């Protein structure tokens, strides 16, 4: 059985070898033409970036596409018109409101209810109201665009600055949390009260609500918000301190924050050039520096080409795509190291032409860079099916970038490597391209040390002559460390500890994206969110919307409505005393007439005319003779945890769905709650599909059932570690971190497949001999590639962007765990459980590659 499996492996390997040998020979034969063609294509496609457009709307990017809330919103907005221009009610909004908000705290005594503080707050409110904004060449002020209630601009919390309220406070007449049937806890933060009486409050919230009842008014409101932010930033304060934000602050700050951090890419590019120079050094003839620079440039061309092509196709750039260059340049440099490593294997064959040696290089490394690029590409393709637009667009941009990076490594870097080979074979200096003497010859001729170092050189004749410390250290020491009994015991013990910590973290990790984390901690919006989330109410409305088939004159219908409301009140997360319902109030009013539907509606019109607080909650048909829809509200308790808020939404939906009535529940905040409901199943589904795809690819390229099982087990182990360390890193499972988890599936395959492949065709007969051979040929390139991938993301540790910073944390985790599994754990497992197969006489496995998708795929 083992012979047949081994024969199958060798057949597959031989098939791919022959194909890639022909490709390599072609590349080595026509290097100049391929370089010119690649440069022309790269420059041409890069012009596509002129058409690049951004998507910065937070809702569009970070909430599920076509969620139930988004579908309910369409019906909700079609049923209840926007009334912000005439009868503003915060709980009855059909869309997230537009506003400018001040969170004012006292700097004198920690109480906003002092004479000096109240006077200053009044002055600030007047200054805000006098702000002038411009739209379509028309100048306007707050009174022209304010949300209105009872004929006046409605500024939430302003009533608490009036003389009547201040005098009532001084006399001890302000009750808390409710005063005069108003919940003042919604406007006050860090409150001290005694015996139900307000003693002090550190924070006061003042919200300048804006009307949104037409496209023009929305545009004017947006212009006013811009003017508001500029003015508030320059307000003079003596007794107060202000945190502030507008409704679009998150979108603006998110885009500004990410765009500012993209400058880090230039530093990363420099680091890669430097690292490649150090690793690819040699004497003045064998130096691979210029070739390595071409490899880094090829990765850059891949990024430019992908961004240009995808932009031309109309796919919008989203802020999270800003991490793509850091990812792709690491992948490209890994491919470069693999090809150079395989090229070094051809040094003893200098009797062959450069084209033949390039064929040998691709026979060895071609399948490696192909498989690693393919697995990463397939992982991103699974991400295109995500319900989050940010994930979809990121996967499109990055998947295409990986394709171009692979093509340019083959068609730009490899031809440059072939030209490098021709120069080396001609014994020409790497800088002057003039023939030179070897260093030994120069020393014999009495040349100075400087001339020997900078003018002398000779072609390498065997692998290792131009290798550096990073490449030789692992194969010298790792076999001794891992293949003795105590080494195995230590590795297995540490793995058990790792698994325990990872499972603990996986059990405790949180779901959902905390929106304030998307901006820099130095942003005004971050400090505003910290204060608002900590000290102000987390309660939200729970509207129940009744359809046109509801017969309000039927006693059973009322009983069903009342039963629904009572069931909702019994939920521990619902405030049982918060009901706002036109029907209950109408039934207790003298205008109520339930004798017939026409009489019911006639009395209702009289009731609504006298009680405008309910006017927004009943929708009549065009003839004003029947009710098409209505709504009643409850409010949640003060909930700070977004996951709990989402759970409340789900439970209220279940109550509505199980009711015999035609009823549903919707509030604009549900749009954002949906991400907490969708993120875990969406992530598990996407990662699961990616894992299945990776298993199929592994089966094709590594046709040995035991090794396929071990590879899949290794991937799952790495994924458990990544899920667990989300909690340890302080990250939540969100559409942002979901992208990183998708990436990690493809990368995990790279880490393990190449060690298995090196094992399969390794020298020796026993497990120990074959494992030692795998370590010798795979460990160095894996660690070297891991280092290059780490350098690719290193600068992001200094980023103030949550997107970039979380990318660094997870990619660092992927690289670290991938290397440790592949270089330490996997060899120990193979030495114990690995299949025993025949050694291929006269052949030895080629080098493998590294974490970011490429480790040499030995053949």
N, C-alpha and C positions, 0 to 999 in steps of 0.2 A: 504493500500500500504506500509506504513512504517513498519507494522508488518511483511509483507512478506519479505521486504528487510532485516529487522533485523533477521528474521529466517534464511535467506540465509547466512547472515554473521555468525551467530552462528553455522550453519551446517558446513561451510567451516572451521571455527576456531576449532570446535570439531574434524573434520577429521584430521587436522594437529596435534592437541594436542595428539591424540591417537598414531599417528605414532612416534612422538618425545618422547613420554613417554616411549615407548618400547625401543627406541634407548638409552635414558638416563639410563633406568634400566640395559640394557646390559653393558653400560660403567661402571656403579657403581658396577656391579658384577665382572668384570674382569679387574680391573684397572692396575694391574702390567703387565699382558700380553700385554695390549694395549700400555703401556708406552715403554716396551722393543721393541715391533714391530715398533712403531713410530720412536724411536731413530735409529734403524737399517736401516729403509727406508731412513731417513734423511741423515745419514752418507753415505749410498750407493749412493744416488742421487747426493750428493754434490761433489762426485768425477767426475761427469760429467763436472764440471767447468774446469777440466784439458784440455778439448777440446774447451774451449771458444775462439772465435776469434773476432776481432774488425773490424768494418767498420768505417773509419774515413774520407772518401772522402766527402767533403762538397757538391759537386754537387749531388752525389748519395743520400745523406741523406736529403737535404733540397730543392730539386727541384722536381716537379711532375714526377711520373713514366709515361713513354710512352706519354709524352706531344707532341704537334705538333712540337715544336722546336727540340726535340730529334729525331723525325722521319725525319724531314727535314735535320738534320745534317748527317744522314746516307747517304742520296742522295747527299748532298753537298760534303762530303768528298770522296765519290766514284767518283764524277765528276771532282773535282779539286784536284790534288795531292799537298802534302805539298811541298812548295818551299823555306822553311826557310834556306836550306843549299846552295842555289844558287841565289835566287832572292827575298829576304825578303821584304815584303810590309806589314806593320802592319794592314792595313785595309782589306787585302785580306787573312788573316789567316783562316784556316779551323777549328782550335781548339783554345781554350784559350791559349795564349802564355806562354812560360816558360822564366823566366828572373830573374835577380837580379837588384834591383832599389835603387838608392840613391836620397833622396830629401835633397839637400844641401842648407843651409841658412848661411848667413854671420853673424858673431857675432861682426863685426866692422862696424857700420854705417848702417846696415840693407840693404846692396846692394852687390850682388855677383859679380858685375862688378867693382871690385877694383883689383889693381895689386896683392896684397898679397893674396886675396881670390882666384883669378883665378889661380895663381901659385900653391896654396895648392890643389885646385880641380884637376889640372893636375897631381899632384903627387899622389893623391888618385886614380885617374883613372888608372894610371900606376901600382899602387900596386894591384888593383883589377885584372888587366889583367895578372899579374904575379902569381896569386893564383894557387897553385898546388892541384889538386884533384886526387883521385884514384878510378878507376873502373876496376873490374876483374883483379886486380894486375897490372894495367897499369896506370902510372902517366901521366896526361895531364894538359894543361893550357887552358885559355879562348879561345885562337886562334884555338884550336883543336875542340871546340864545339860551337863556336859562330855562330849566324845567319849571313849570308853573303848577301851583295848587291854590285853589280858591282865588284865582285872579292875580296872584303875586308870585314872584320868584321864590322857589323853595330851596333854602340852604339848610341842609340837615345839621342840627346842633346849634344853629345860630340863636334860637330862642333862649338857650342857656346863658347867653351873654346880656340879656335884657335886664333893665333895672328891676323889673318885677321879680325875676328869678333870683337876682343877687340879693335883694332885700329879704326875700323869703329864706334864702340860705343864711343870712345874718341872724334872722330870728329863729333859726333851727326848724324851719317849716318844710324843708325838702326831704321827702321820704325816698328811700332807696330799696329796691331797684325801680319801683314804679311810683310816679308822681303825677297826679292829675290824669290818670289813665294813660300815661306815656311811659314807655320803658326807657328810662334815661340811661340804663346800663349800656345801651348801644352807642352812646356818645361819650361815655366817661371810661377812663382806664386807670388801673391801680388805685382803686377806691378804698377809702376807709370809712366804715359806717358803724354806728352804735345804736342798738335798739331800733333798727329800721330807719334811722335818720342819717342823712349824708353829713359826714364830718369833713372829708377832704377828698380831692381827686387830683392825681398828678397830671393826667392827660385829658385833653378835650379834643374830640374829633369834629371838625367842621368840613362839610362836603358841599361843594358847589356843583349841584346837579345840572345836567345839560339836556336839552331836548333833542330827540332823535326821530322825529315824526316825518322826516323827508330826507332824501339823499342830500339836498342842499344844506339842510340844518345839520346833518351829520358831518359834512365837510366843514361847515363853519365851527361846529363844536370842536373838531380836531384842530383847527387853526387857533381857536381860543385856548385849548389845552397847551399848545406850544408856547403861546404868550404867557400863560399862567406859570409854566415851569421856569421860564426865564425870569419872570418878575419875582417869584417866591425865592429863588436862589439868591436874590440881592436885597431881600427885605432886611431892614434894620431892626434888631431886637435888643432889648435891655433886660426885660423881666421874663422873657420866654425863650424857648428853644423849639424849633420847628422841624419835624419830619414831614415830607410831602411826596405826592405822586399824582399822576394823572392816569386815566384808564389805559392809555397806550404806552405807558412808561416801560412796561416789561418788554414789549416788542422792540422799542427803540434801544433800550439798554442792552438787550440780548445781542442785537445785530452789531452794535458799536463795540461790545466787549469781544466778540469773536473775531471781528475784522481787525481789531487792534492786535490780537495775538498771532495773526497769520505772519507777522514779521518774524516770528521765531523760525519760520521755515528757512530763511536765509542763513540763520545760524546753524541749523541742522545740516543744510547742504555743505557748509564749510566744514563741519565736524566730519561728515562722511568723506569728503575729499581728503581731509587730514588723516583719518583712520585708514583709508584705502592706500594712501601714500606710505604710511608706516608699515602696514602689513605686506604691501606689494613691492617693497624695496628690493635691492640687490646691488650688484656692482654696476659700473657705468654701461655695461653691455646687457646684462641680464635683467636690469631694473624693469619692473612692470608698471611703473608709476603712471606713464601716459595712458597705457591701456586701462588701468584702474579708473583713471579720471573719465575715460570714455564710458566705462560702466556706470558711473554715477550720473554722467550726462544723459545716458540712455534712459535711466529711470526718470530724470527730469523731463525728457522728451515725451515719455509715456504719460506723465501727468498732464502736460500741456495739450497733447493730442486728444486725450480722453475728455478733458474739460471743453475743448473746442468742439469736438464731435457731438457730445451729449448736449451742449448748449445749442448747437445747430438743430438738433432734433426737438428742441423746445422743452426739455426737462429743466425745471427751475433749480437753481443753486440754493441749497439750504445751509444754514450756518454750520451744521454738524459736518458737512462735506469739507470744512476747513481742516479736519484731521486727516483727510485722505492723503495729502502729500507726505505726511510723516510716516504713514503706513506703507505707502507704495515705494518710497525711496529705500526703506529698509528691505522690502521684498526684492527690489532690483539689485541692491548691493549684495544680498545673499546669492542671487543667481550669478552675479559676477564672480564671487568667490568660488562658487562651485565650478564654473567653467574654467577659471584659472587653475583650480586644484586639479581638474582632470587634464588640462593642458600640460601641467607639470609631469603627469604620468607618461607623457610622450617624449620626455627628454632623452631616454636611452635609445630612441628611434630616430635620431637625427639623420640617419641615412635615407629616410623617407622624405617626400616633399611636404611642404607646409600644408597643402590641400589634403594629403593623406593623413597627416597628423591631426588636422582639424576634424576629419572624418572619425578618427579614433576618439577624439575629445567628445564629439557629440554622441558617439556610440555609448560612451560611458556616462556622460552628464546630461544628454538631451532628454532622456526619459525623466531624469530627476527634476529639472526645471519645468518640464511639461506637467508632470504629475502634481507637483506642489502648486503651480499656477492654476492647474485645473481644479484641484480640490478647493482652493480659495475662491476661485470663480464660481464654482457650484454652490459653495456656502453662501455667497452673496446673491446668487440667483434665487435661492430659497427665500432670502430676505425681501426680494421684490414683491412677494405675495403678502407682506405684512399689512396690517390694517392701519399702520401709522405712516403718513406721507413722508415724514422725516426719514424713517427707516428705508422706505422704498427708494427715494431719490438718492440717499447715501449709497445704497447697494448698487444702483445703476451707475453712478459716477465712479465708484471704487471698482466695480466689476470690470467696466470698460478700461479703467486705468491699468488694472492687472493684465488684461489682454495686451494692451499696447506696450506695457513694460516688458512683458515676455517677448513680444515681437522685436522690440528694439534691442533687447539683450542678444537675440539671435542674429538680427540683421544689421545692427550698428556696432555693438560692442564686440561680437565675435569676429567680424571682419577687421576691426581694429586690432584684435588679438592676433589675427593672421598676419597683418602687416608688421606687428611687433615681432612675430616669429621670423619673418623674412629678414628683418633688421638684425635680430640676434644671430641668425644663421650666417649672416654676412659679417659678423663681428664688428658692427658699427656702434659708435657712441650714441647713447640715448638722447643727448642734447644736440650734438653737432651732426649726427648721421655720417661721421667720417670713420673709416676703419681705424681700429686702435689695437694696441698690444695688450696682452694679458698682464695682470698685476705682477705675476712672477717674472715675466720678461722685463718689465720696467724696473723691478728691484734689481735684477741681474745687471741691468744697464746703468745702475747707480742713480736712478731717478729719485727725487725727493719724495717724502711721505705724502705730501700734498698732491703731487702729480700721480703717484700710485693710486691714491684714493679716488681722485676726481677725473683721472684720464684713463685708468686701466680697467680692463674687464674681459670676460670671456664667456662664451655660451655655456650654460649648465649642462651637465651630462647625465645627471640623475636627480631624482626627486629629493628634496631636502636641502639642496645647495642654496636655494633662495628662500627657504622657509624661515619663519620667525618663531620666537618663543611660544606664542599663542598656539601655534600649530603642532609643535613637538611635545610640549609638556604633558597633555592628557594621555597620549599613547605610552609615555614612559612610566607614569605612576598609577593611572587608574586601574589597570589589570591587577596590580599587586594589592590595591586597596579593596577591590570589590570581590575578587575571586577566592578569598580565604574565608574560613568559617566566621571569624569575628566580624569581618567586613560585611558579610551577608546579614548577620544578626543585627548589627547596628542599623543597616539600611532598612531592614524589615521593621525594626522597632520604631524608627523615625517615621516610616510610612504609616504605621498604625496611629501614631500621634497626629500626623497630618490629617489622616482620614477622620479621626475623632473631632479635631478642631473644625474641619470643613463641614462635617455633618451638623455640628452644633451651630455654626454660622448659617447654614442653609435653613435650619429650622427657624432661626430668628430673623432672617433678613426681611426688610420691609418692601412693600410694593408702592409704585406710583412716583411721579416726578414732583418734587417740591419746587414750585415755579421760581421762588426767590433764588434758588441755587443756580439758576441759569445765568445770573448776572454776577459781576464782580462784587466781592465783599466790600469794596470801597465805593460802590455805586450808591447814590442817594436812594434808589429804589430798594436796595438790600436793607439799609438801616430802617427805612419806612416799614418794610415787610416784617422785620424783626419786632418792631414796636407794635404794629397792628396785630400780628398773629399772637403776640404774647398777652396783650392787655385788652383787646377788644373782642366783642362777641363773635363766636363761631356758629351762631344759630343761622339757619337758612329756612326760607319758606318751603312748604310742601303743598303745592296746589293740587287739588283734585278737580279734574275737568269732566263735566257731564255732557254727554252728547245730545243730539237733536231728538233722539227717540225717548228721552226721559220724560215721563208724565208726572209733573210736579203736583198735580191735583189728586193723584192716587195715593191713598194711605200707605199701601205696601211699598210704593216707591220711596216715600219719605222714610219709612222704617228701614229700608235698605241703605239709604243715604246715611241715616243716623247710625246704623250698624257699622257701616264702613268707617265713619268718623270715630266711633267709640273704639273700634279695633285698632285704629291708628293711634288714638290717644293712649291705649294700653301699652304701646311700645315704650320701652324704657328710655329711648333716645328722642322721644317726642314730648314737647311741653303740653300737658293736658289742659292747661288754662289759656291756650293761645289761639283758640278758634276764631277765625274771621269768616263768617258765612252769611251771605245775603239772605238765604232761604230761612235760616233760623230767626234772623232778625225780622224778616218780612212776616213770618207766621205770627210773630208777637206784636205786630203793628196793627193799628186800627184800619189801615187801608187794605189789609189782607182779605181776599175773597177767593176761596177755593171751590166755589160751586161749579165752575166750568173753566175750561182753558181760556176762553176770551175774557171772562171776568178776572181770572188769575192774572193775566197779562195786563189788563187795564189797571188793576190795583197796584201791580208791580211798577208800572210807569209812575204812578203817583208817589209810591214809596221811594223810588230811585231819585226822583226830582228833589225830594226832601232829604235824602241821605246819599250825597254824592260820593261818599267813601266806598259805596258798593257799585257805583255807576260803571266802572271798568269790568265788572265781574259777570255781567249778563250781556250776551250777544243776541240781538233780535234779528229776524229776517228783514228783507227789504221793505216789507209792508208794515213792519213793527207790530205784527199780530201774533207771532209765535217765537218761542225761544229756540235758537239754534244751538246754543251752548252756554254753560255757566260754570263758575268755579268757586270753590270754597278752600280756605287755607288753614293749615296748621303750621306750627313752627317747630323745628327741632330744638333740643336743648343745646346748650353751648358746647359744641364739639370742636376740638382743635385738631384731631387726627383725621386726615383726609380719607384714610381707608375706612374709618368708622362712618364718615359722611356717606361714602359710596355704599356701604352696607345698608344704611338707612334708606337710601334711594331704592336699592334692590328690594328691600322688605316692603316698602310702600307700593312699589310696582306690583309685587305679588298680591298684596291686598286688593289692589284695583283690578288686576287680572282675574282674581277669583270671585269678584263681586258679580252678582247677576245684572248689575247695571252696565250701561255703556259708559265707561269711565276710564280715564288714564291719568297719570300724574306726570307733570313736567315743570321744570324751572330751568332758566338759562344756565345756572351753575351745574346742572346735571351733565352738560356737555363735557366739562372738565372731570366730573366724577367718573365718567365712563372709562377713562384711562386706568383707573384703579381696578375696575371690573375686568377689563380686557387684557391687561398687560401680562398676567401670569399664563392664562391659557394660550395667548398669542405667542409668547416666548417659548413655552413648552412645545407648541405645535411646530414653530419654525425651526427650533433647535432639533426637535425630533426628526423632522423631514431631512434636515441637513445631515444628521447622524446616519439616517438610512442611506442617503445618497453617498456619503463617505464610505459606508460599509460596502456598497456595490462597487465603487471605484477600487477599493482595497481588494475586493475579491477578484477583480479583473487583473489587477497589476501584481497581486501577491497571492496567487492561487494555492494557498495552504490553509485548510480550515482552522487548525490550532492557532496559527499566527494571526489570521483574520480575527479570531475570537480575542486574542490578547491585545491586538491593536484597538478593537472596539472597547474593550475593558479599560484600556489605557486612556482613551478619549473620554470615557465616562468619568474616570477618576479625576482627570484634569478639570472637567466641567464641574464636578462636585466641589472641587477646590475653589474654582472661580466663583460659583454661587455662594459658597461659604464665606469667602473673603470679601464679597460685596458688603456683608454686615460688618466685618472687621475694618474695612476701609471707610465705613460710614456712608456707603452708597446704597441707594434703593434700586429695586428693579423697575426700570422705566424704559421708555422708547429710546433713550440715549444709551443706557447700559445694555439694552437688548441688542443693539448693533454690535457692541463689543463681544457679546456672547456668541453671536453668529460667526464673527471672525474667528473666535477661539476654536470653533469646531474644525474649520479648515486647517488652522495652524497646528492643532493637536495631532492631526493625521500626519503632518510633516515630521513631527518629532518622533513618532513611533515607527512609521512604515520603513524609514530608512535604516534604522537599527535592525529591524527584522530582515530587511533585504540583505544587509551586510552579513547577517548571521547565516542566512540561507546558502549563500555562495562563498562563505568564509572558508579559510584553510583549516584543515583538521577534520577529525572524525568524531571525537567526543564533544559533549556539550561545552566543557570548559575550554577546549581548544577553539571551538567555533565562536564562543562568546568573546574570548580574548581577541580573536581576529576582528570581530565586529567592533569592539571597543577601539582597537588600534586604528581602524579605518573610518569609524563614524564619529567618535567623540570629539576630535579636534575640530573638524568643520562645523559640527553642531554648536559647540561653544563659541567658535569664531563668528558664526552667523548670528548667534544670540547676542554677542557683544555689539555687532553692527546694528542689529535691530534695536537694542537698548539705546545706542547712541542716536538712533533715528527719532526716538521719543524723549530723550533726556531733557531737552530744553523745556518741554511742556510741564515739568515739575514746577517751574517758575510762573506758569500761567495763572491768571486770575479768573480764567473762564472755567466754569463748571464742566463744560463739554470737553475742553482740552485736558483739564486736570483729571477728570474721571477716565478719559482715554488713556492717559499716562498710567494711572493706577492699575487699570485692568490689563493693559498691554504688558506692563511690567510683570504682573502676576502670571499672565499667559506665558511669557518668555521664560520666567523663572521656573514655574512648575513644569513647563514643557521640557526644558533642559534637564531638570532634576529627574523627571520621569525617564527620559530617553537615555541619559548618560549614567544614571546611578541605579534607578529601580529596575528598568527593563533588562539590563544585562544580568542582574541578580536573578530575575524571574526566568530568563532564558537559560541561565546556567543550571537551573533546577528543573524546568519543565520543557525547555526548548526541544523541538524535534531533531532527531539525529539523521542527517542525510549525507550522501556521498560528497566528498570534496572534489571540485573540478581540478584535475591535475594540470599544473602548469599555469593556472590562472589564479588571480587573487581579486577580491572584491575592490571596487573603486570607492573613492571617498564618498561619504554622504554629506548631507548639508544641514541646514539649520532651521531655527525656529520659524522665523517669518517665512513664508512658505517655501523655503527651499533648502533642502539638504540633498546632497547628491544621491540620486536613486541608483544604487549600484547595479550594474549588469555584468 
